[in-house]
């Protein structure tokens, strides 16, 4: 299973931090700085007026990169304009919303106790998703500055855990995640305005009592396809996908040799990507599973986490490596160019990344794949988070 995630039968307190892969590296940044951005010379800046049009037209935002001391890189909106990070330096979970063009940082939004709260996604509308709260952890959506709990259809939860909202569609109208039915997590889909969430098909099987653990981790931008994992006998996770009607399937229900899960999805849900037995993959209904090769600098045993994807599915971003045993490297993969080292690609594109700094993983990508957020590490081992904007020619 991915680091920091829950396996079937884990205690509720562990379940509260059902974190995405690669977040443990980011969490190590807690307390390492004052969370002011460290900006490279060519970092994203406000566009200058276009002199040829009397200042009425805005040129494209400049390419650049900004490093932060925030603990977690959460998500970025499809247009790449707004990024969300998570700050833990105050002893609380604070959602930090940043304009990637101007660099403006909004007033932090409190999400709760770090032992259970986690911010997970953002829509184009600014609506965010989270597991939030203090004494009780709820699946929540942020409307403005107020967290709203999503009502559960179940009469009992896994006290004090009630559920978690894990992702949101581009327009903010569809949210996916999981709810606790007793101490059995069930994947859900929620439509804006609905009285309660709608449980998705319970997939897989459990050895022993209770229903198998299911979680919808990601949702397509159009809100029609959700994906994540389901417990399948001895496997704590097996890649799973659900349609807008809640009907689901395991990508390979007969697979019993290695765990896996889906971590990213494109805009219409036609392509998903994830990790299976430490190997990265993409999957389509027509083409099946396609492997994402490791970088040349990676070890054969290094896990590959495809955490983000462009809208058309042609670009997949993530990290390869184990933060505990090796140095992770951020990557970008495409059918045409294969797997490329993102740090080298960004430097070749002219971004001022210090020679001793490595981009470790990508956690969020804009629709065109040019604006990325993720984790990094300096030469002395200090973890950072980053937001970068690549020039149009880089990919």
N, C-alpha and C positions, 0 to 999 in steps of 0.2 A: 504494500500500500504506500501511497505517497506520504512523505514526512508531514507530521502535524495533523493528519486526517484521522477520522474515527474508523475503527474496525468494528465489525459486529460484536456486540457484547461489551464494548468499552464502557467505562463509567460515564454518567451524564456530564460530570465536570470536564472530562476530556472531550466529550462530544461538543461542548460549547465552543471549542476552538477548532472547528472543522476547517482548518486553513488550507489555502491553495498551495500546491507545490511551489517551492522556492521562497516561501515567505519566511522560513526560519533564518535564512541568511539576512534578510532585511530586518527582522526583529532584533538581530544582534546590534543594530545601530542605536538602540534605546540608550539615551543618556550620553551619546558620544558628542553632542554639540548642542547649539542653541537653536537649531532648525532654521537658521537663516540660509538662504540659498548661496551656494558657491558657484559663481557664474564664470564660464569660459569667455574669452574675448569675443567669440562670435555667437553668443547665446541668443535665444529668441528675443527679439526686440519689437517695439511698436513699428509698424510700417511707416516709412516716410511718405509725405505727400508726393504725388506724381507731378513733376514740374511741367510735363508736356500737356497736361490736362488741367492746369490751374489748381492742382491739389484736390480735385474732386474724386479721383480714382485711387484705390489702394493697390499697390503692387503686392505680389505674394509675400507672405511672411518670410523673413530671412532664415536660412538654415542655421542650426546651432544646437548647443547642449547646455543644460544647467544641472548641476549636482546639488542634492539636498541631504540633510541629516534626518529626514523623516524616516520612520522605522519601516514602513510598508508602502510600496507602489501598488495602488488599487486598480485604477481603470482610467480610460480616457474616452471622451465622447467620439462618435463616428466622424465628426468634422475635424477632430484633433484640436479643437480650440480650448477645451476644458479638461484638466487632469485632476485626479483625486489621489491624495496620499493619506496615510494614517500616521498620526503623531502620538507617541506614547510617553513622551518626556515628562508630562505633568502628572502621570499616574492614572490618567484617564484615556479612553480611546477618543481621539479628536480627528474628525474628518477635515482635511485641509484641501480646499478647492483653489486651483491655480489657473489663471489665464495663461496659456502657453505662448501667446503672442506678446502681450504687454508685460507678463511676469507678475501681474497683480495677484495678491493672495487675499482671499476672502476671510471673514471672521470664522475661526474654527467652530465646528459643530460637534457637540458632545454626543457620543454614542453609548457610553456606559463604562462598566468595569472591564478592564483588560482581561480578566480571567474568563470572561465569556463573550464579550462584545467584539464584533468584527465588521468593518465596512467592506462591502463586496462589489458594488457596481454603480454606474451612473448612466442615465439616459441623456439624450440630446436636450431634453426639457429641464435638466438639472435634478430630476428625481433620482434619489439614491436608494440602494438596498443595503440591508445589514441584518446581522444578529445584534440586537441592542438591548440595553437595560442594565440593571444592577442586581436586585434580588431575584428577578426573573428575567430570563433571556427570551425575547420574542422575535418573530420574523417581522421586520418593519420596513416601511418605505418612508422616505423623507419628502414631505411636501412643504416647500419653502424652508423653514427652519424647525419644523415640528415632525417628530417621528410618529408615524401612525402604525399601530399594531395590526397585522393581518389576522382576522378571526380564524381560529382553528375549527375544523368540523368534529374534533374529537373531545370527548368529555374528560379524559384524563391525559396528562402529559407525563414527562419524565422529570418530575420536580427537581430543580426549578427551571428546567429547560422546556420550552414550548415549541420553538421552531426557529428556522433561519431562512431569510430571503437571500438567494445567492446571485441572481442576475436579473436584468431588466431589459426589455426590448428598447429599440432606439427611440420610440415615441413615448416611452414610459407607461404604456397601457397594459403590458403583460409582465408579470413577475414570476419567477420560478424559484424553487428551493425545496425544503423539507419541513414536515411537521412531525412532532412526536405523538404517536398513537400509543399511549402508555410509554414504554421504552423501546418502541419499534419505529424508526424513522421511515416516513412515507413521503415520496416525491409529490410535489404539488405544482399546479399552475393557477395563477390568480389574474383575473381580468379587472381592470379599473372599474370601481363601482360595485363589484360583487360583494354579497353579504359575507361570503366565506371563500376560502380557497377550494379548488377542485382537486381532489387526490388523483394522481395518475395511476395507470395500471401498475400493480405491484408485480415486479419482475423477479426472476431468479428463484432460488430455493435456499432454505436454511437447514443445516444439520442440527436437529433439536427443536425445542419449543420456540414459538413465536414466528413472526413473519420476517422475511429477509429485509435487510437494510437497503433502502433505495434513496437516492438523492439526485435531483435535477440541479446541475451545477451551472450550466450555461443555457442561454436561449438565443435564437437567431434574432437579428435586428428587426425582422418583420413579425416576430412573436409567434411564429407558426410551429417551430420545432424546438424542443428542449432535449438536452442530453446530459449525461453524467455517468452514474454507475449503479449497479445492483449487486447485492451479495448473491453468490451462486455456489452453494454447498461449501467446499473447503476454501473457495476464493472469497476473500472479504469484499472484493470489487471485481466487477466484470462490466466492460463498456456497454452503455445502454442509451437508447434514443426513444423519444416519444413524439407523436404528432399532436396537432392542435386539438384533436378530440380526446387526447389522453391515452390513446392506444400506443403500446410500446413494444420494443423488442431488444433482446441482447444481440450484439453484433455477432457473437459466436457462442451460443448457449452450450455447445459441447466442449468448449475449452475448459480444461480443469488443471492445466499445468502451471499457469502463471496469471497473477492479477493484472488488471488494467482498468483504465477509466478515460472518459472523454473530458478534455480540458478546454477546448476552443471550438468555435463554430463560425461559419461564414454567414453573410447577411440573410440568405434565404434558406439556410439549413441544409443545402445540398451537399456540403462537405463538412466533415468534423475531423478533429485531430486529437490525439491523446498519447498516452504511454501504455505499453503492454509488455510485461516482462522486462522492464527497463528500456525497451526500444520505443522510439517515437514512430508514430504512424499517422497517415491521413486515411480517410475512408469516404467513399461515395457508394451509393446503391448500385451504380453501373459498373464501377471499376474495382469495388472491394477495397481491401486494405493495401496501402502502399507504404513501404518503409521510408523513414527519414534517416538517412545515413548520418553517422557521427562526424564531427570535425576531425581532421587529420591529427590534431593535437590531443584528441580525447582518447581515453582508454576504452577497450572493448566492453568493459563492465560499467562505464559511466552511464547513468540514467539520462534519458532524453525527455524533456518536458516541453511539448508544444503548447504554450500558454495563450497564444493570441494569433489572430488571423485577419487578413485583409477581407474586405466585403465580398470580393469575387472568389475568394479561396485560393488565389494563385500564389499568395505569400503567406508563409507560416513562420512565426517568431517564437522564441523561447530560450531555454538554457540547457546545456549539456554538461554534466559533471555532478559530483557530490560535494556539497559545501563542507562536509565533515572530513572527507578523505582526499579530495583533489581540488583543483581550482576550476570552478564552473566558468563556462564561456557562453555568452549570448550568441545566438545564431539567427539567421534568416534562411529559409528554405523555399525553393520554387522548383516546379517541374523542369524548367528550362536551365537553371543555373545550379541546381543541387543545393547543398548545405554550405553556407558561407559564414565566416567569423564576422560578427557585427562590429566588433571594435575595429578590426582592420578595415572593414568596408566604410565605416564612418570616418576614419582617419583619411582614407584615400579620397573621400568626398570633400575633404577640407575642414572637418570639424576638429576643434582644438581640444583633443582629449590628451591629458598629460601622459607622458611615456610610461609612467609606472602605474597607470590606472587601467583596469580591465572592466568592461561591461560584462556582468555575470549572467543576467537573464532579462528577458522582456516579459512583462506582466500584462501589458495592454497595448493595443495598436489602433490607429485611426482607420477609417474605411479604405483609404488609399495606401496604407502601410507606411506613410512618411513620418507620422508623429508616433513616437514610441515612448513608453515609460517602463522602468524596471529597476534592477539592482546593479550595483557596481562595487568595486573594491579598489582602494588606493594601494600604493606600494608598501605601506607599513601595515596593511591588513585592516584598515578602517573601512567598514561598510558604508556605502552611500546609496541613495536612490537618485534617479535621474529622469529628466524629460528631454528628449531630443527631437529635432525636426531635420529630416534628411532633405537634401536637394532633390529635385524631380528626377535627375539623371542617375542618382546613386543606385537605384534598384533595377 
